[in-house]
Amino acid sequence: MQQSSNQPQGRPQHAAMAPIDRQVATLEKRREEIRAEMARLEAETRQVELDLKHLRDAKRSLSMLGANPGDGPSHLDELPDVPQEFAKRRIERPETQAWQVRQQAYRILKDQGHPLSRIEIYDRLKALGIEIDHPTPAKRLGRILTDAKGEFVYRDNGYWISGEPITVTVERPKRYRTRRKRKEI
C-alpha cells in the first residue's frame, strides 16, 4: 500500500538551515547597526536644534537692539522728541512708570516708523535701560499701551501711535491662534 502524502515530513535538513541562520544573524547585526546610527542621529538632531534656537535668539536680540548701524538709535538722546500735546491728562504724573513708558514708547515707535509688538517695544526699552517693575513686564507694557486708547492703537499686529501715518512699510506675519479644545463631560 502507498503511504499517504498528508503526513508531515521530518525536520528540514540541517544543511538548509545554515544559510537561514547566517541571514538571520546578518540581519540582526544590521538592525543593531541601524539602531545605533538612529541614536547617534537623534542626538545630533537635538544638538542642531539647540544650536538653531541659540542662533535665532541671538539674531532676534541683535535685531531688537539695533545692532546694525542704520537700524535705529541705541540711546535715548537719539530718539525723536515727544510733542507737548501727546498724552495729555487731566492730572499729569510724569514720575509714574506708565507715564514714562508711554513717552518712551512714542519715541521708539516714531523712530521705527511702523507698528511694533509689545515684545519688540519691551526689548527696545530694555536696550535703552528702562525697566518695567512688574513680574511680567511685557504684559504690563501691553496693558499700559492698550489702556492709553487715545495715544496708541493696535494695528498690523503691533502697537502704533494714534492718528499718525505709518512711514515705513513692513510685512509682518499674521498670528493665528488655535481653537480651544472642547471640554469633555
Secondary structure, 3 states (H helix, E strand, C coil): CCCCCCCCCCCCCHHHHHHHHHHHHHHHHHHHHHHHHHHHHHHHHHHHHHHHHHHHHHHHHHHHHCCCCCCCCCCHHHCCCCCCCCCCCCCCCCCCHHHHHHHHHHHHHHHHCCCECHHHHHHHHHHCCCCCCCCCHHHHHHHHHHHCCCCEEEECCEEEECCCCCCCCCCCCCCCCCCCCCCCC
